[in-house]
Amino acid sequence: MDLLFVFEIGKTFTVFYQLDNNDKIALCSNIAVPLFVLCNSFYSVQQNCDVLCTPDGVMPIKIFEDSFYKQNSVAMGMGDKLFCKAIQPFVRLNLINEEFVLIRAIIYSHMVSPGLSDQAQKLLYIEAEKYSALLMSFLQCE
């Protein structure tokens, strides 16, 4: 998931249009990695994978297993942590689509991202509260 993709998804949120360009860049730059983890972990679980798997079926751990990294225990350990162990909480949670979308919206409302203006922080705080309340209501109804 690259920064442009993060920016494009951001455009689906009305609050995104209320932010100035510097705030949009600051927000997207700071949420790109958490979104990458959330999205790819969610898609992996949806595809019944117990390791990180991209939506098109690529398993990054294979890069480590099928290359010269295989001989490097440090690299293999990092690969295991990044692509295998990191997904285990998502496997246990087994999020449904509604939960995933609301969590993604909460991440997009990350009001404490470095570089955000005070106005952007206030707007994003309101959005985070709204999406958090929606998620809580949804979970209580289940």
Rosetta blueprint (number, residue, H / E / L):
1 M L
2 D L
3 L H
4 L H
5 F H
6 V H
7 F H
8 E H
9 I H
10 G H
11 K L
12 T L
13 F L
14 T H
15 V H
16 F H
17 Y H
18 Q H
19 L L
20 D L
21 N H
22 N H
23 D H
24 K H
25 I H
26 A H
27 L H
28 C H
29 S H
30 N H
31 I H
32 A H
33 V H
34 P H
35 L H
36 F H
37 V H
38 L H
39 C H
40 N H
41 S H
42 F H
43 Y H
44 S H
45 V H
46 Q H
47 Q L
48 N L
49 C L
50 D L
51 V L
52 L L
53 C L
54 T L
55 P L
56 D L
57 G L
58 V L
59 M L
60 P L
61 I H
62 K H
63 I H
64 F H
65 E H
66 D L
67 S L
68 F H
69 Y H
70 K H
71 Q H
72 N L
73 S H
74 V H
75 A H
76 M H
77 G H
78 M H
79 G H
80 D H
81 K H
82 L H
83 F H
84 C L
85 K H
86 A H
87 I H
88 Q H
89 P H
90 F H
91 V H
92 R H
93 L H
94 N L
95 L L
96 I L
97 N H
98 E H
99 E H
100 F H
101 V H
102 L H
103 I H
104 R H
105 A H
106 I H
107 I H
108 Y H
109 S L
110 H L
111 M L
112 V L
113 S L
114 P L
115 G L
116 L L
117 S L
118 D H
119 Q H
120 A H
121 Q H
122 K H
123 L H
124 L H
125 Y H
126 I H
127 E H
128 A H
129 E H
130 K H
131 Y H
132 S H
133 A H
134 L H
135 L H
136 M H
137 S H
138 F H
139 L H
140 Q H
141 C H
142 E L
